[in-house]
Amino acid sequence: MAMNFRADSTFYQQTKEILADEKITLSDVFNAAPRKIATGKVDSTEFVFSDSQETQYQVTFEDLKKEILLGHQDINQGNLTSLSDVRKEFGLD
């Protein structure tokens, strides 16, 4: 299974900040998860896969399609940037 460690660490930090405001630790959450699953309060499959990578890939793909469409429209309208200007902007010359 592929993992996005950068995203996972970002979510970890965000979660810690949210929980700190609520006076709850990540350890509290980690300890509560098995209890909630065992008692049926939380559906483990839904919990784990409700925001699966497949959904994230689909959103990313849709965003990419929009960017390509916008780029295509710019090209059709003659809104172009020369390669030498781009190279200068990114310090590649």
N, C-alpha and C positions, 0 to 999 in steps of 0.2 A: 504494500500500500504506500503510495506516495504521500509525503508529508511536506507541508510548507512551514518550516521552522520559524521563518521570519514572521509569518502571519500568526502562528501559534504563540510566539513570544509576545507579539503585540497584543493579542487577545488576553494572554496571561496578565500582562501589565494593566490593561484596561479593567479586567475583572478585579484585580487587587485594589485598584483605585475605587471602583464602585463599591466593593465590599467594605473597604475601610470607612467609607461614609456611613455605612449601615452597621458598623461595629461587628462585622463578621469576617472570619479569616477564610482563606482558601482551604485550610485544613478542615474547617467546619463544613464547607461544601463537599469536600472529598469524603468526609466521614458520613455525611447525610445521604450521598448518592446510593450506596449499597442498601441502606435501610429503606429508602424510598422505593427502590426497585424490588427488594424482597417483599415489601408489604403491598406491592401493586399500585402505589401512589403515582409512580412514574413508569411509563412504558419504555423499557430500555432501547428497543429498536427505534422508536420515535425520537427519543432523546438523542441518540447517537447519530442517526441518519437524517433528521429533519432538515438540516442545513448542509447536506452532503456536498462533496467536491463537485459532483456532477452539476448541481445547481449553480455553484460558483463558476464553473467553466462555461455554462450556458450564458450567464450574465456577462462574463468577460467576452465571450464570442459576440454577443449582441452589441456590446460597446465597441468592439473592434469593427464590426460591420458598419456602425454609424460613422466611425472615424474614416473608414475607407470611402463611404458614400460622400462625406463632406470633402475629402481630398479630391475625389472624382469631380464633384461639382466645381471646386476651385479650378481644377485643370481645364474643365470645359469653359469656364468663364475667363480663362487667361490669367488667373491669379497665381503666378508662378514665382518662385525664388530661384535664382541661379545657383548652381552647385558651388561656384566660387564664393558666393555670399554666405551660403550655409557653412562651408568649410571655415571661413573667417569667423563666423559667429561662434563656432565650437572650437576655435583655436587649432584647426587642423592644417593650417598653412604654415 
